[in-house]
Each structure stands twice: as C-alpha cells, then as structure tokens.
Amino acid sequence: MDRVIVEPDANNSIGTVIFLHGLGANGHDFEPIARQLQPVLPMRWVLPHAPQMPVTINGGMPMPAWYDITDLSRANGVDWDSVERTREFVRKTIVEEHARNPQLPIFLGGFSQGAAITLGTGFDAPVPLKGLVALSGYLIAEDGKNGLPEGLKAEDAPPVFMGHGDWDDVVPPELATQSCKAMTEAGLHVEWHNYPMPHSVCPRELQDLVFWMMKQLGIKLV
C-alpha cells in the first residue's frame, strides 16, 4: 500500500493525522483538504491508498476498498477477514508514525469506509491516540456486540468527532446515530454533528473539525 504525505513547509508539525479515504477513492481524495488546513493546523497528514478488491455491494467489481461490504444497512454487513487485514495495516502505520516522533500526538480518522475502520481500530490502538475522526461513517459490529473492544475503559479511550449528512443515501444516518449512541452509552466522549448534505464533506463540517482538533491539542481559539 502506498500513501500520500502532506507536511508543513517549515517542518514544524504539531501532530500527525492518519486519514483513510472512502470506497473507490484513494489517498489523494483528501489531499486538498489536508493542504487547505495547513495554515490553521500545521500537521503531518498520512493518506494511505486502499488495495484493490472485489466489492460485493458493487456486483463484485474490483476497486480500492478497505474491506468488502455485503450490506450497508447494518453494522455487521462486512467481510471480517478483510476488515482485520486493514486493521493490522492501520496498527502498523500508527506504530511507524509514533516511532518517527514519539512526542507528536496522533489522530486517526477517515471518511465512510475509512471512518468505519477508524472506529473499529482506534480504541485499542498500539499507542494512545489524541482523537478519532469519523466522517460519514459508522461503528462496524458483529452480531450481538456493540463494536467496541471488550474491557474498554472509558477513561482510556480517545475522544471522537462524528460528522454525518442528513441526506446521506450511502451510509444511513440511523446507522451513524446508533453508533454514536453505543459509544456514548459506553461512557466515551463523542462530539456529534449532522449537516444538511449528502454522502460528502461540507465547509461547516471542516470548520467544526478544526475547532475540535484545536481543543484536543489545547490550542485556544482567538
């Protein structure tokens, strides 16, 4: 798997963001946003490319995907083997980024499929994370489970930013709100935002995300 790297020009990064794109896209998808945010938050963005694989809900057509999806209307409509392969890749990426500079805080985030992997990996990451960002995503979960690691202590869990479109016709808003409810009931700190948009990202969402990240980093708003 290759990746796109976006870094501050002056090499004065205040943190790292590992961000996973959505189904059918690649690491370049969020590159413009990573560059747009540099003047406000000078951070290193690691934007990996997903591997090609057949995707069931798209008639088995091969495309960049973090895991195979069998049903987008339920939390367990995924192929768990491909989910676990991606989880291992994300864990490895987190360890590599931590080794580069152990002092820099790391955020893990993603859009759609990437958001689902973020929530499915970030709570038991190999090193503590500063926060999790789930845009237009949901918490994947096996039957009878909430999708969170067993024995997770709320006080040890990173805070979560969730943003979702009211008109999302790809990932049902109800799936996202159910995920938010499951995490909140587990005692996790989740900041939820919904927007009048489809399955996408809007300027207001990015503004809210920047404010949230600044808060996690202890940067006071002027």
QUICORQUI-V655173 format. One record per residue. N is the residue number from 1. PSI is psi as a letter, one per 30 degrees, with the letter a starting at -180 (none if undefined). OMEGA is omega in whole degrees, 0 to 359 (NA if undefined). Layout:
n->N psi->PSI omega->OMEGA
n->N psi->PSI omega->OMEGA
This chain:
n->1 psi->k omega->177
n->2 psi->l omega->182
n->3 psi->l omega->174
n->4 psi->k omega->178
n->5 psi->k omega->175
n->6 psi->k omega->182
n->7 psi->l omega->176
n->8 psi->k omega->181
n->9 psi->e omega->185
n->10 psi->g omega->180
n->11 psi->h omega->181
n->12 psi->h omega->184
n->13 psi->k omega->177
n->14 psi->g omega->179
n->15 psi->l omega->180
n->16 psi->k omega->174
n->17 psi->j omega->172
n->18 psi->j omega->188
n->19 psi->k omega->184
n->20 psi->k omega->183
n->21 psi->l omega->180
n->22 psi->l omega->182
n->23 psi->k omega->176
n->24 psi->f omega->180
n->25 psi->a omega->174
n->26 psi->a omega->184
n->27 psi->f omega->179
n->28 psi->f omega->185
n->29 psi->e omega->182
n->30 psi->g omega->178
n->31 psi->e omega->179
n->32 psi->e omega->179
n->33 psi->e omega->179
n->34 psi->e omega->180
n->35 psi->e omega->180
n->36 psi->e omega->184
n->37 psi->f omega->183
n->38 psi->e omega->181
n->39 psi->f omega->181
n->40 psi->e omega->180
n->41 psi->j omega->180
n->42 psi->j omega->184
n->43 psi->l omega->174
n->44 psi->k omega->177
n->45 psi->k omega->176
n->46 psi->j omega->187
n->47 psi->i omega->183
n->48 psi->l omega->172
n->49 psi->k omega->176
n->50 psi->l omega->177
n->51 psi->l omega->175
n->52 psi->k omega->175
n->53 psi->l omega->176
n->54 psi->k omega->181
n->55 psi->j omega->187
n->56 psi->e omega->185
n->57 psi->f omega->176
n->58 psi->h omega->177
n->59 psi->g omega->180
n->60 psi->g omega->180
n->61 psi->k omega->178
n->62 psi->k omega->178
n->63 psi->l omega->176
n->64 psi->k omega->183
n->65 psi->k omega->177
n->66 psi->f omega->175
n->67 psi->l omega->178
n->68 psi->k omega->179
n->69 psi->k omega->177
n->70 psi->f omega->182
n->71 psi->k omega->182
n->72 psi->g omega->181
n->73 psi->f omega->181
n->74 psi->l omega->186
n->75 psi->f omega->182
n->76 psi->g omega->180
n->77 psi->h omega->183
n->78 psi->l omega->172
n->79 psi->j omega->190
n->80 psi->f omega->178
n->81 psi->e omega->180
n->82 psi->e omega->175
n->83 psi->e omega->183
n->84 psi->e omega->177
n->85 psi->e omega->179
n->86 psi->e omega->176
n->87 psi->e omega->180
n->88 psi->e omega->177
n->89 psi->e omega->181
n->90 psi->e omega->178
n->91 psi->e omega->179
n->92 psi->e omega->180
n->93 psi->e omega->178
n->94 psi->e omega->180
n->95 psi->e omega->180
n->96 psi->e omega->181
n->97 psi->e omega->177
n->98 psi->e omega->181
n->99 psi->f omega->179
n->100 psi->e omega->180
n->101 psi->j omega->184
n->102 psi->f omega->182
n->103 psi->f omega->184
n->104 psi->k omega->176
n->105 psi->k omega->182
n->106 psi->k omega->171
n->107 psi->k omega->173
n->108 psi->k omega->182
n->109 psi->l omega->179
n->110 psi->l omega->178
n->111 psi->k omega->176
n->112 psi->c omega->177
n->113 psi->e omega->180
n->114 psi->e omega->177
n->115 psi->e omega->179
n->116 psi->e omega->177
n->117 psi->e omega->178
n->118 psi->e omega->181
n->119 psi->f omega->180
n->120 psi->f omega->183
n->121 psi->e omega->192
n->122 psi->f omega->184
n->123 psi->f omega->174
n->124 psi->h omega->179
n->125 psi->l omega->182
n->126 psi->f omega->174
n->127 psi->l omega->180
n->128 psi->k omega->180
n->129 psi->l omega->181
n->130 psi->f omega->180
n->131 psi->l omega->178
n->132 psi->k omega->181
n->133 psi->j omega->181
n->134 psi->j omega->180
n->135 psi->k omega->179
n->136 psi->h omega->181
n->137 psi->a omega->184
n->138 psi->l omega->180
n->139 psi->j omega->177
n->140 psi->k omega->185
n->141 psi->k omega->175
n->142 psi->l omega->181
n->143 psi->k omega->177
n->144 psi->g omega->180
n->145 psi->l omega->181
n->146 psi->f omega->178
n->147 psi->f omega->179
n->148 psi->l omega->179
n->149 psi->k omega->178
n->150 psi->k omega->179
n->151 psi->g omega->180
n->152 psi->k omega->177
n->153 psi->k omega->184
n->154 psi->e omega->183
n->155 psi->f omega->180
n->156 psi->f omega->186
n->157 psi->k omega->177
n->158 psi->l omega->176
n->159 psi->l omega->185
n->160 psi->k omega->170
n->161 psi->k omega->176
n->162 psi->k omega->176
n->163 psi->k omega->184
n->164 psi->k omega->179
n->165 psi->k omega->178
n->166 psi->f omega->184
n->167 psi->g omega->182
n->168 psi->j omega->179
n->169 psi->g omega->177
n->170 psi->d omega->173
n->171 psi->j omega->184
n->172 psi->k omega->178
n->173 psi->e omega->180
n->174 psi->e omega->179
n->175 psi->e omega->179
n->176 psi->e omega->181
n->177 psi->e omega->175
n->178 psi->e omega->178
n->179 psi->e omega->178
n->180 psi->e omega->180
n->181 psi->e omega->180
n->182 psi->e omega->180
n->183 psi->e omega->179
n->184 psi->e omega->179
n->185 psi->f omega->177
n->186 psi->g omega->178
n->187 psi->g omega->181
n->188 psi->l omega->180
n->189 psi->j omega->181
n->190 psi->k omega->173
n->191 psi->j omega->185
n->192 psi->k omega->175
n->193 psi->k omega->171
n->194 psi->k omega->188
n->195 psi->l omega->176
n->196 psi->i omega->182
n->197 psi->l omega->174
n->198 psi->b omega->180
n->199 psi->i omega->186
n->200 psi->a omega->177
n->201 psi->k omega->180
n->202 psi->l omega->182
n->203 psi->e omega->180
n->204 psi->e omega->178
n->205 psi->e omega->179
n->206 psi->e omega->177
n->207 psi->e omega->178
n->208 psi->e omega->179
n->209 psi->e omega->179
n->210 psi->e omega->179
n->211 psi->e omega->180
n->212 psi->e omega->180
n->213 psi->e omega->178
n->214 psi->e omega->179
n->215 psi->e omega->180
n->216 psi->e omega->181
n->217 psi->f omega->179
n->218 psi->g omega->179
n->219 psi->k omega->182
n->220 psi->k omega->176
n->221 psi->k omega->180
n->222 psi->none omega->NA
